[in-house]
Amino acid sequence: MSMIKKISFKQILEVWKKHMPNMSLEPTSAMNCMKVLEWDIETELYVQIDTYDLQNMEFTPTFWGAFDDDKLVGVNSGHMTVDRMYRSRGLFVFPEYRKKRLGQKLLLKTISQGYHEKAIGVWSYPSLDAWMTYHHAGYYLRGRTFSFDWELDDNGRSNAKAIRIFDTEAVNAIPTHLTQTLKK
């Protein structure tokens, strides 16, 4: 029988180092949920750019582990960001424990933590392979506020931002300066 419980950064770091080579090995991430629109002079089109805020690194993260008896078999973490969006990151379940809804349970625990910390939503950056786990935990890729497309990372893998909103009004009220910069 598996159980989800809080773990330390040291415990999650061991899993990330061994199994997630592209994972930023920091307790938190500076990445924001919202992208910025910038005018591209060459294409004469607006392009979406990821945004970062070092203040995100100051929030206290929470680390979760899935256990089979005393054996750590899956992990995820989360932390608040400056726009009151809770960042879920570093989901990993050992291959022999997949297809048992442990990833979904870890995500739901992280979502619950974000709600407890009064976030207005929770977001993540799942791979295409992991998408159904996020979908079953209530995340979506497209909506009235967000329109995240699958993007290829530096290693040719497909990722997209996904979100689960608690407070649609608050998400829609995120100040424009955080969501777009119009340069022409």
C-alpha positions as CSV (number, residue, x, y, z in Angstrom):
1,M,0.0,0.0,0.0
2,S,1.4,3.4,-0.9
3,M,1.2,6.6,1.1
4,I,2.0,10.2,0.4
5,K,3.9,12.2,3.0
6,K,6.2,15.2,3.3
7,I,9.9,14.6,2.6
8,S,13.0,16.7,2.8
9,F,14.8,18.5,-0.1
10,K,17.7,16.1,0.4
11,Q,15.4,13.1,-0.3
12,I,13.9,14.7,-3.4
13,L,17.3,15.8,-4.6
14,E,18.6,12.3,-4.7
15,V,15.7,11.3,-7.0
16,W,16.0,14.4,-9.2
17,K,19.8,14.0,-9.7
18,K,19.5,10.3,-10.7
19,H,16.3,10.3,-12.8
20,M,15.7,13.9,-14.0
21,P,18.9,15.1,-15.7
22,N,17.3,18.3,-17.0
23,M,15.7,19.3,-13.6
24,S,16.9,22.5,-12.0
25,L,18.4,21.2,-8.8
26,E,17.2,24.1,-6.7
27,P,14.4,23.9,-4.1
28,T,12.4,26.5,-6.0
29,S,12.2,27.9,-9.5
30,A,12.3,31.5,-10.7
31,M,10.0,30.8,-13.6
32,N,6.6,32.5,-13.7
33,C,3.4,31.0,-15.0
34,M,2.6,34.0,-17.3
35,K,4.5,34.6,-20.5
36,V,5.3,38.1,-21.8
37,L,4.4,39.2,-25.3
38,E,7.3,40.9,-27.1
39,W,7.4,42.4,-30.6
40,D,9.8,40.6,-32.9
41,I,11.3,43.1,-35.4
42,E,12.4,40.4,-37.8
43,T,9.0,38.6,-38.1
44,E,6.9,41.6,-37.2
45,L,4.9,39.4,-34.9
46,Y,4.4,39.2,-31.2
47,V,6.2,36.2,-29.6
48,Q,5.6,34.7,-26.2
49,I,8.6,34.7,-23.8
50,D,8.9,32.9,-20.5
51,T,9.3,35.2,-17.6
52,Y,11.4,34.8,-14.4
53,D,11.4,36.5,-11.1
54,L,14.1,35.8,-8.5
55,Q,11.6,36.6,-5.7
56,N,10.0,33.2,-6.5
57,M,13.2,31.6,-5.1
58,E,12.4,33.1,-1.7
59,F,9.1,31.2,-1.1
60,T,9.2,28.1,1.1
61,P,8.8,24.9,-0.9
62,T,7.1,21.7,0.1
63,F,8.4,18.3,-1.0
64,W,6.2,15.2,-1.3
65,G,7.1,11.6,-1.5
66,A,5.1,8.5,-2.4
67,F,6.1,5.5,-0.4
68,D,5.7,1.7,-0.7
69,D,6.2,0.8,2.9
70,D,9.5,2.6,3.7
71,K,10.7,2.8,0.0
72,L,10.5,6.2,-1.7
73,V,8.9,5.4,-5.1
74,G,7.8,8.9,-6.4
75,V,8.3,12.6,-5.7
76,N,6.9,16.1,-6.5
77,S,7.3,19.5,-5.0
78,G,5.7,22.9,-5.1
79,H,6.1,26.5,-4.0
80,M,4.2,29.8,-4.2
81,T,5.2,32.4,-6.9
82,V,4.9,36.2,-6.8
83,D,1.7,36.2,-8.8
84,R,0.0,33.9,-6.2
85,M,0.2,31.0,-8.6
86,Y,1.6,27.8,-7.0
87,R,4.3,26.1,-9.0
88,S,4.2,22.3,-9.0
89,R,7.6,20.8,-10.2
90,G,9.7,17.7,-10.3
91,L,7.1,15.0,-10.6
92,F,8.7,11.6,-11.0
93,V,7.5,8.1,-10.3
94,F,9.8,5.1,-10.6
95,P,8.8,3.1,-13.7
96,E,7.8,-0.1,-11.8
97,Y,5.3,2.0,-9.8
98,R,3.7,3.8,-12.7
99,K,0.1,3.2,-13.8
100,K,-1.0,3.1,-10.1
101,R,-2.1,6.7,-9.9
102,L,0.8,7.7,-7.7
103,G,1.7,10.6,-9.9
104,Q,-1.9,11.8,-9.7
105,K,-1.9,11.5,-5.9
106,L,1.4,13.4,-5.7
107,L,-0.1,16.2,-7.9
108,L,-3.3,16.3,-5.8
109,K,-1.2,16.6,-2.6
110,T,0.7,19.5,-4.2
111,I,-2.6,21.1,-5.4
112,S,-4.0,20.8,-1.9
113,Q,-0.8,22.5,-0.5
114,G,-1.3,25.4,-3.0
115,Y,-4.9,25.8,-2.0
116,H,-3.9,25.7,1.7
117,E,-1.3,28.5,1.0
118,K,-4.1,30.6,-0.6
119,A,-2.8,30.3,-4.2
120,I,-5.2,31.3,-7.0
121,G,-4.1,28.4,-9.1
122,V,-1.5,25.7,-9.5
123,W,0.7,25.3,-12.7
124,S,3.3,23.0,-14.0
125,Y,5.3,22.2,-17.1
126,P,4.5,18.6,-17.9
127,S,6.0,16.6,-20.7
128,L,3.6,15.2,-23.4
129,D,4.3,11.7,-21.9
130,A,3.1,12.8,-18.5
131,W,0.1,14.9,-19.7
132,M,-2.7,12.4,-18.8
133,T,-1.5,12.2,-15.2
134,Y,-1.9,16.0,-15.0
135,H,-5.2,15.9,-16.9
136,H,-6.6,13.4,-14.4
137,A,-5.5,15.7,-11.5
138,G,-7.6,18.5,-13.0
139,Y,-5.0,20.5,-15.1
140,Y,-5.8,21.8,-18.5
141,L,-3.7,23.4,-21.3
142,R,-6.2,25.8,-22.8
143,G,-8.8,28.1,-21.4
144,R,-10.2,31.6,-21.3
145,T,-7.0,32.9,-19.6
146,F,-4.3,30.6,-20.8
147,S,-3.3,29.2,-24.1
148,F,-0.2,27.0,-23.7
149,D,1.1,25.1,-26.7
150,W,3.4,22.1,-26.7
151,E,7.0,23.2,-27.2
152,L,10.1,21.3,-28.0
153,D,12.8,21.6,-25.3
154,D,16.5,21.6,-26.0
155,N,16.5,17.8,-26.2
156,G,13.6,17.6,-28.6
157,R,11.0,16.5,-25.9
158,S,7.6,18.2,-25.9
159,N,6.5,20.2,-22.9
160,A,3.7,22.6,-22.2
161,K,2.5,24.7,-19.3
162,A,-0.6,23.4,-17.7
163,I,-2.8,24.9,-15.0
164,R,-5.5,24.2,-12.5
165,I,-7.3,27.3,-11.3
166,F,-9.0,27.8,-7.9
167,D,-10.1,31.4,-8.4
168,T,-10.8,32.4,-12.1
169,E,-11.5,36.0,-11.2
170,A,-8.2,36.5,-9.4
171,V,-6.3,34.7,-12.3
172,N,-7.9,37.0,-14.8
173,A,-7.0,40.0,-12.7
174,I,-3.3,39.3,-12.7
175,P,-1.9,42.7,-13.6
176,T,-1.2,43.3,-17.3
177,H,2.4,44.2,-16.7
178,L,3.0,40.6,-15.6
179,T,1.3,39.2,-18.7
180,Q,2.5,41.3,-21.6
181,T,4.9,43.9,-22.7
182,L,4.0,45.5,-25.9
183,K,7.0,46.8,-27.8
184,K,6.7,48.2,-31.2
